[in-house]
Amino acid sequence: MTSPGGAQAERTGLAWRRTALASAACTVLLLHSAAQRHGGAALVPVVFAAVTSALLAGVGVRRERTLRTGRPVAMGSMLPAVASLAVTVTAASVAVFH
């Protein structure tokens, strides 16, 4: 028996997980770089990147659960907008503080 949402929900969930995992890998690289610079302002992008990774993971879990329901609804425009803003702020903080 297939679950509600089937393969589409699974593919979407996996895509969000991959994105969150890639963001977490970038966070680790930023942390390594900040450690070599002995912290300070170089930690600002690390904090933004960690928050962005958690946000992407949370949005992904929510989206997959929504798709697995019997009647999935379109994702509101607020969550993708907030995720995009978080990515943009993180990139800007890398340019400014790194």
C-alpha positions in Angstrom: 0.0 0.0 0.0 1.4 3.4 -0.9 1.3 6.3 1.5 -0.7 9.4 0.7 1.4 11.7 -1.5 3.5 8.8 -2.7 6.7 9.4 -4.5 6.2 13.1 -5.0 6.2 13.7 -1.2 9.3 11.6 -0.8 11.2 13.3 -3.6 10.3 16.7 -2.3 11.3 15.7 1.3 14.6 14.3 0.0 15.3 17.5 -2.0 14.8 19.7 1.1 17.0 17.4 3.2 19.8 17.6 0.6 19.5 21.4 0.6 19.6 21.5 4.4 22.6 19.1 4.5 24.5 21.2 1.9 23.8 24.2 4.0 25.0 22.4 7.1 28.2 21.5 5.3 28.8 25.1 4.4 28.2 26.0 8.1 31.0 23.6 9.1 33.3 25.1 6.5 32.6 28.6 7.8 33.2 27.4 11.4 36.5 25.9 10.4 37.5 29.2 8.7 36.4 31.2 11.7 38.4 28.9 14.0 41.5 29.6 12.0 40.9 33.3 12.3 40.4 32.9 16.1 36.7 33.7 16.1 35.6 37.3 16.6 33.5 38.8 13.8 34.1 35.7 11.7 31.6 33.9 13.8 28.7 36.0 12.6 28.3 34.2 9.3 28.6 30.9 11.2 25.6 31.8 13.3 23.6 32.9 10.3 24.5 29.8 8.4 23.5 27.5 11.3 20.1 29.3 11.6 19.6 29.0 7.9 20.4 25.2 8.0 17.9 24.7 10.8 15.3 26.8 8.9 15.7 24.8 5.7 15.4 21.5 7.6 12.2 22.7 9.3 10.6 24.0 6.1 11.5 20.6 4.5 9.9 18.6 7.2 6.8 20.7 7.2 6.4 20.5 3.4 6.9 16.7 3.3 4.3 16.3 6.0 1.9 18.5 4.2 2.3 16.5 1.0 1.8 13.2 2.8 -1.7 14.3 3.9 -4.7 13.1 1.9 -5.3 16.7 0.6 -2.0 18.5 0.2 -2.2 22.3 -0.1 0.1 24.7 -1.9 2.9 26.0 0.3 2.3 29.6 1.5 4.5 32.3 0.1 5.9 33.2 3.6 8.0 30.1 4.2 10.0 30.2 0.9 10.4 34.0 1.3 11.8 33.6 4.8 14.1 30.8 3.7 15.3 32.9 0.7 15.9 35.9 3.0 17.9 33.7 5.4 20.1 32.5 2.6 20.6 36.0 1.3 21.5 37.4 4.7 23.9 34.5 5.3 25.7 35.2 2.0 25.8 38.9 2.7 27.3 38.3 6.2 30.0 36.2 4.6 30.9 39.0 2.2 31.0 41.6 5.0 32.5 39.7 7.9 34.8 37.2 6.2 
